[in-house]
Amino acid sequence: MNPDSSIDQLVLVTVSGSQADAFTDKINRAGLYVTQIDSSGGILNEATVSMLIGLSKRQLPMLLDILHECCRTRRRFIPVHVEAPLLEIQPAVIEAEVGGALIYVLDVERFEQV
């Protein structure tokens, strides 16, 4: 990050583990740095990555463009476990939307690097 630029926003982003590497590579090439926190959750209990990104307000549109490019949602069919004693039932599947990103943008009152 350019030493002249000030950090006045903190972006907390949670993305799919499968999309995290491409997103991280792209924002690093754009001059932004990220702190990653591995996690999992959601209905599918899949790996996710939460990221903390400090930036200036003027860099936010660029970050959002990269997010829209790298973290698209997609549809996936997942099996549903159905218990039916004494019946033969084909495993049921449901369609779920996976991927994408959750984005929180917070104003930073003070940033200090020690």
PyMOL commands that place a pseudoatom at each C-alpha (Angstrom):
pseudoatom trace, name=CA, resn=MET, resi=1, chain=A, elem=C, hetatm=0, pos=[0.000, 0.000, 0.000]
pseudoatom trace, name=CA, resn=ASN, resi=2, chain=A, elem=C, hetatm=0, pos=[1.191, 3.486, -0.811]
pseudoatom trace, name=CA, resn=PRO, resi=3, chain=A, elem=C, hetatm=0, pos=[2.509, 5.143, 2.375]
pseudoatom trace, name=CA, resn=ASP, resi=4, chain=A, elem=C, hetatm=0, pos=[0.723, 8.364, 1.370]
pseudoatom trace, name=CA, resn=SER, resi=5, chain=A, elem=C, hetatm=0, pos=[-2.702, 6.720, 1.378]
pseudoatom trace, name=CA, resn=SER, resi=6, chain=A, elem=C, hetatm=0, pos=[-4.582, 6.659, 4.634]
pseudoatom trace, name=CA, resn=ILE, resi=7, chain=A, elem=C, hetatm=0, pos=[-6.727, 3.821, 5.863]
pseudoatom trace, name=CA, resn=ASP, resi=8, chain=A, elem=C, hetatm=0, pos=[-10.158, 5.146, 6.700]
pseudoatom trace, name=CA, resn=GLN, resi=9, chain=A, elem=C, hetatm=0, pos=[-12.261, 2.043, 6.016]
pseudoatom trace, name=CA, resn=LEU, resi=10, chain=A, elem=C, hetatm=0, pos=[-12.141, -1.566, 7.119]
pseudoatom trace, name=CA, resn=VAL, resi=11, chain=A, elem=C, hetatm=0, pos=[-13.833, -4.100, 4.865]
pseudoatom trace, name=CA, resn=LEU, resi=12, chain=A, elem=C, hetatm=0, pos=[-14.780, -7.461, 6.345]
pseudoatom trace, name=CA, resn=VAL, resi=13, chain=A, elem=C, hetatm=0, pos=[-15.444, -9.959, 3.564]
pseudoatom trace, name=CA, resn=THR, resi=14, chain=A, elem=C, hetatm=0, pos=[-16.435, -13.624, 3.867]
pseudoatom trace, name=CA, resn=VAL, resi=15, chain=A, elem=C, hetatm=0, pos=[-15.982, -15.702, 0.714]
pseudoatom trace, name=CA, resn=SER, resi=16, chain=A, elem=C, hetatm=0, pos=[-16.084, -19.372, -0.232]
pseudoatom trace, name=CA, resn=GLY, resi=17, chain=A, elem=C, hetatm=0, pos=[-12.825, -21.203, 0.401]
pseudoatom trace, name=CA, resn=SER, resi=18, chain=A, elem=C, hetatm=0, pos=[-12.739, -22.208, -3.259]
pseudoatom trace, name=CA, resn=GLN, resi=19, chain=A, elem=C, hetatm=0, pos=[-12.866, -18.549, -4.366]
pseudoatom trace, name=CA, resn=ALA, resi=20, chain=A, elem=C, hetatm=0, pos=[-10.514, -17.097, -1.739]
pseudoatom trace, name=CA, resn=ASP, resi=21, chain=A, elem=C, hetatm=0, pos=[-7.183, -17.693, -3.514]
pseudoatom trace, name=CA, resn=ALA, resi=22, chain=A, elem=C, hetatm=0, pos=[-8.156, -15.982, -6.771]
pseudoatom trace, name=CA, resn=PHE, resi=23, chain=A, elem=C, hetatm=0, pos=[-9.630, -13.040, -4.868]
pseudoatom trace, name=CA, resn=THR, resi=24, chain=A, elem=C, hetatm=0, pos=[-6.568, -12.677, -2.620]
pseudoatom trace, name=CA, resn=ASP, resi=25, chain=A, elem=C, hetatm=0, pos=[-4.164, -12.830, -5.577]
pseudoatom trace, name=CA, resn=LYS, resi=26, chain=A, elem=C, hetatm=0, pos=[-6.105, -10.166, -7.439]
pseudoatom trace, name=CA, resn=ILE, resi=27, chain=A, elem=C, hetatm=0, pos=[-6.337, -7.706, -4.542]
pseudoatom trace, name=CA, resn=ASN, resi=28, chain=A, elem=C, hetatm=0, pos=[-2.647, -8.185, -3.726]
pseudoatom trace, name=CA, resn=ARG, resi=29, chain=A, elem=C, hetatm=0, pos=[-1.801, -7.320, -7.341]
pseudoatom trace, name=CA, resn=ALA, resi=30, chain=A, elem=C, hetatm=0, pos=[-3.977, -4.212, -6.920]
pseudoatom trace, name=CA, resn=GLY, resi=31, chain=A, elem=C, hetatm=0, pos=[-1.799, -3.123, -3.983]
pseudoatom trace, name=CA, resn=LEU, resi=32, chain=A, elem=C, hetatm=0, pos=[-4.122, -4.089, -1.126]
pseudoatom trace, name=CA, resn=TYR, resi=33, chain=A, elem=C, hetatm=0, pos=[-3.192, -6.343, 1.764]
pseudoatom trace, name=CA, resn=VAL, resi=34, chain=A, elem=C, hetatm=0, pos=[-5.437, -8.737, 3.592]
pseudoatom trace, name=CA, resn=THR, resi=35, chain=A, elem=C, hetatm=0, pos=[-5.585, -10.655, 6.848]
pseudoatom trace, name=CA, resn=GLN, resi=36, chain=A, elem=C, hetatm=0, pos=[-7.329, -14.017, 6.422]
pseudoatom trace, name=CA, resn=ILE, resi=37, chain=A, elem=C, hetatm=0, pos=[-9.266, -15.976, 9.032]
pseudoatom trace, name=CA, resn=ASP, resi=38, chain=A, elem=C, hetatm=0, pos=[-10.292, -19.518, 8.087]
pseudoatom trace, name=CA, resn=SER, resi=39, chain=A, elem=C, hetatm=0, pos=[-13.805, -20.521, 9.061]
pseudoatom trace, name=CA, resn=SER, resi=40, chain=A, elem=C, hetatm=0, pos=[-16.673, -22.757, 8.022]
pseudoatom trace, name=CA, resn=GLY, resi=41, chain=A, elem=C, hetatm=0, pos=[-20.393, -22.575, 8.201]
pseudoatom trace, name=CA, resn=GLY, resi=42, chain=A, elem=C, hetatm=0, pos=[-23.656, -22.155, 6.419]
pseudoatom trace, name=CA, resn=ILE, resi=43, chain=A, elem=C, hetatm=0, pos=[-26.117, -24.849, 5.517]
pseudoatom trace, name=CA, resn=LEU, resi=44, chain=A, elem=C, hetatm=0, pos=[-23.407, -26.824, 3.714]
pseudoatom trace, name=CA, resn=ASN, resi=45, chain=A, elem=C, hetatm=0, pos=[-20.799, -26.360, 6.463]
pseudoatom trace, name=CA, resn=GLU, resi=46, chain=A, elem=C, hetatm=0, pos=[-18.189, -25.636, 3.787]
pseudoatom trace, name=CA, resn=ALA, resi=47, chain=A, elem=C, hetatm=0, pos=[-14.881, -23.880, 4.239]
pseudoatom trace, name=CA, resn=THR, resi=48, chain=A, elem=C, hetatm=0, pos=[-15.064, -20.116, 4.091]
pseudoatom trace, name=CA, resn=VAL, resi=49, chain=A, elem=C, hetatm=0, pos=[-12.470, -17.421, 4.540]
pseudoatom trace, name=CA, resn=SER, resi=50, chain=A, elem=C, hetatm=0, pos=[-13.138, -14.173, 6.346]
pseudoatom trace, name=CA, resn=MET, resi=51, chain=A, elem=C, hetatm=0, pos=[-10.830, -11.352, 5.332]
pseudoatom trace, name=CA, resn=LEU, resi=52, chain=A, elem=C, hetatm=0, pos=[-9.990, -8.017, 6.917]
pseudoatom trace, name=CA, resn=ILE, resi=53, chain=A, elem=C, hetatm=0, pos=[-8.945, -5.376, 4.393]
pseudoatom trace, name=CA, resn=GLY, resi=54, chain=A, elem=C, hetatm=0, pos=[-7.907, -1.859, 5.370]
pseudoatom trace, name=CA, resn=LEU, resi=55, chain=A, elem=C, hetatm=0, pos=[-8.130, 0.740, 2.608]
pseudoatom trace, name=CA, resn=SER, resi=56, chain=A, elem=C, hetatm=0, pos=[-9.009, 4.313, 1.739]
pseudoatom trace, name=CA, resn=LYS, resi=57, chain=A, elem=C, hetatm=0, pos=[-12.520, 5.236, 0.623]
pseudoatom trace, name=CA, resn=ARG, resi=58, chain=A, elem=C, hetatm=0, pos=[-11.309, 5.923, -2.905]
pseudoatom trace, name=CA, resn=GLN, resi=59, chain=A, elem=C, hetatm=0, pos=[-10.103, 2.294, -3.222]
pseudoatom trace, name=CA, resn=LEU, resi=60, chain=A, elem=C, hetatm=0, pos=[-13.470, 0.784, -2.240]
pseudoatom trace, name=CA, resn=PRO, resi=61, chain=A, elem=C, hetatm=0, pos=[-15.009, 0.786, -5.767]
pseudoatom trace, name=CA, resn=MET, resi=62, chain=A, elem=C, hetatm=0, pos=[-11.958, -1.109, -7.080]
pseudoatom trace, name=CA, resn=LEU, resi=63, chain=A, elem=C, hetatm=0, pos=[-12.270, -3.695, -4.295]
pseudoatom trace, name=CA, resn=LEU, resi=64, chain=A, elem=C, hetatm=0, pos=[-15.985, -4.162, -4.968]
pseudoatom trace, name=CA, resn=ASP, resi=65, chain=A, elem=C, hetatm=0, pos=[-15.294, -4.642, -8.696]
pseudoatom trace, name=CA, resn=ILE, resi=66, chain=A, elem=C, hetatm=0, pos=[-12.742, -7.355, -7.883]
pseudoatom trace, name=CA, resn=LEU, resi=67, chain=A, elem=C, hetatm=0, pos=[-15.215, -9.036, -5.509]
pseudoatom trace, name=CA, resn=HIS, resi=68, chain=A, elem=C, hetatm=0, pos=[-17.936, -9.098, -8.172]
pseudoatom trace, name=CA, resn=GLU, resi=69, chain=A, elem=C, hetatm=0, pos=[-15.462, -10.579, -10.652]
pseudoatom trace, name=CA, resn=CYS, resi=70, chain=A, elem=C, hetatm=0, pos=[-13.945, -13.279, -8.419]
pseudoatom trace, name=CA, resn=CYS, resi=71, chain=A, elem=C, hetatm=0, pos=[-16.778, -14.247, -6.075]
pseudoatom trace, name=CA, resn=ARG, resi=72, chain=A, elem=C, hetatm=0, pos=[-19.845, -15.003, -8.150]
pseudoatom trace, name=CA, resn=THR, resi=73, chain=A, elem=C, hetatm=0, pos=[-22.700, -17.071, -6.816]
pseudoatom trace, name=CA, resn=ARG, resi=74, chain=A, elem=C, hetatm=0, pos=[-23.543, -20.358, -8.473]
pseudoatom trace, name=CA, resn=ARG, resi=75, chain=A, elem=C, hetatm=0, pos=[-26.175, -23.058, -8.099]
pseudoatom trace, name=CA, resn=ARG, resi=76, chain=A, elem=C, hetatm=0, pos=[-25.326, -26.474, -6.724]
pseudoatom trace, name=CA, resn=PHE, resi=77, chain=A, elem=C, hetatm=0, pos=[-27.415, -29.548, -6.069]
pseudoatom trace, name=CA, resn=ILE, resi=78, chain=A, elem=C, hetatm=0, pos=[-26.870, -31.122, -2.663]
pseudoatom trace, name=CA, resn=PRO, resi=79, chain=A, elem=C, hetatm=0, pos=[-28.291, -34.354, -1.276]
pseudoatom trace, name=CA, resn=VAL, resi=80, chain=A, elem=C, hetatm=0, pos=[-30.808, -34.184, 1.543]
pseudoatom trace, name=CA, resn=HIS, resi=81, chain=A, elem=C, hetatm=0, pos=[-30.795, -37.023, 4.019]
pseudoatom trace, name=CA, resn=VAL, resi=82, chain=A, elem=C, hetatm=0, pos=[-34.304, -38.407, 4.329]
pseudoatom trace, name=CA, resn=GLU, resi=83, chain=A, elem=C, hetatm=0, pos=[-35.072, -41.053, 6.880]
pseudoatom trace, name=CA, resn=ALA, resi=84, chain=A, elem=C, hetatm=0, pos=[-38.053, -43.194, 5.958]
pseudoatom trace, name=CA, resn=PRO, resi=85, chain=A, elem=C, hetatm=0, pos=[-38.209, -46.531, 7.738]
pseudoatom trace, name=CA, resn=LEU, resi=86, chain=A, elem=C, hetatm=0, pos=[-39.396, -49.454, 5.651]
pseudoatom trace, name=CA, resn=LEU, resi=87, chain=A, elem=C, hetatm=0, pos=[-39.516, -47.387, 2.462]
pseudoatom trace, name=CA, resn=GLU, resi=88, chain=A, elem=C, hetatm=0, pos=[-37.099, -47.262, -0.395]
pseudoatom trace, name=CA, resn=ILE, resi=89, chain=A, elem=C, hetatm=0, pos=[-36.686, -43.643, -1.315]
pseudoatom trace, name=CA, resn=GLN, resi=90, chain=A, elem=C, hetatm=0, pos=[-34.360, -42.096, -3.830]
pseudoatom trace, name=CA, resn=PRO, resi=91, chain=A, elem=C, hetatm=0, pos=[-32.076, -39.604, -2.142]
pseudoatom trace, name=CA, resn=ALA, resi=92, chain=A, elem=C, hetatm=0, pos=[-33.644, -36.185, -2.433]
pseudoatom trace, name=CA, resn=VAL, resi=93, chain=A, elem=C, hetatm=0, pos=[-31.622, -33.205, -3.625]
pseudoatom trace, name=CA, resn=ILE, resi=94, chain=A, elem=C, hetatm=0, pos=[-32.171, -29.521, -3.224]
pseudoatom trace, name=CA, resn=GLU, resi=95, chain=A, elem=C, hetatm=0, pos=[-30.767, -26.673, -5.231]
pseudoatom trace, name=CA, resn=ALA, resi=96, chain=A, elem=C, hetatm=0, pos=[-28.654, -24.249, -3.207]
pseudoatom trace, name=CA, resn=GLU, resi=97, chain=A, elem=C, hetatm=0, pos=[-26.895, -21.019, -4.076]
pseudoatom trace, name=CA, resn=VAL, resi=98, chain=A, elem=C, hetatm=0, pos=[-23.219, -21.162, -3.101]
pseudoatom trace, name=CA, resn=GLY, resi=99, chain=A, elem=C, hetatm=0, pos=[-20.252, -18.845, -3.445]
pseudoatom trace, name=CA, resn=GLY, resi=100, chain=A, elem=C, hetatm=0, pos=[-20.544, -15.115, -3.548]
pseudoatom trace, name=CA, resn=ALA, resi=101, chain=A, elem=C, hetatm=0, pos=[-19.437, -12.880, -0.715]
pseudoatom trace, name=CA, resn=LEU, resi=102, chain=A, elem=C, hetatm=0, pos=[-20.704, -11.179, 2.410]
pseudoatom trace, name=CA, resn=ILE, resi=103, chain=A, elem=C, hetatm=0, pos=[-19.332, -7.646, 2.583]
pseudoatom trace, name=CA, resn=TYR, resi=104, chain=A, elem=C, hetatm=0, pos=[-19.269, -5.277, 5.553]
pseudoatom trace, name=CA, resn=VAL, resi=105, chain=A, elem=C, hetatm=0, pos=[-17.738, -1.820, 5.196]
pseudoatom trace, name=CA, resn=LEU, resi=106, chain=A, elem=C, hetatm=0, pos=[-16.834, -0.029, 8.414]
pseudoatom trace, name=CA, resn=ASP, resi=107, chain=A, elem=C, hetatm=0, pos=[-15.491, 3.490, 8.876]
pseudoatom trace, name=CA, resn=VAL, resi=108, chain=A, elem=C, hetatm=0, pos=[-12.171, 3.620, 10.699]
pseudoatom trace, name=CA, resn=GLU, resi=109, chain=A, elem=C, hetatm=0, pos=[-11.876, 6.404, 13.244]
pseudoatom trace, name=CA, resn=ARG, resi=110, chain=A, elem=C, hetatm=0, pos=[-8.171, 5.821, 13.817]
pseudoatom trace, name=CA, resn=PHE, resi=111, chain=A, elem=C, hetatm=0, pos=[-5.544, 3.628, 12.172]
pseudoatom trace, name=CA, resn=GLU, resi=112, chain=A, elem=C, hetatm=0, pos=[-2.090, 3.192, 13.606]
pseudoatom trace, name=CA, resn=GLN, resi=113, chain=A, elem=C, hetatm=0, pos=[0.624, 0.790, 12.512]
pseudoatom trace, name=CA, resn=VAL, resi=114, chain=A, elem=C, hetatm=0, pos=[3.198, 0.043, 15.223]
for i in range(1, 114): cmd.bond("trace and resi %d" % i, "trace and resi %d" % (i + 1))
show_as sticks, trace
zoom trace
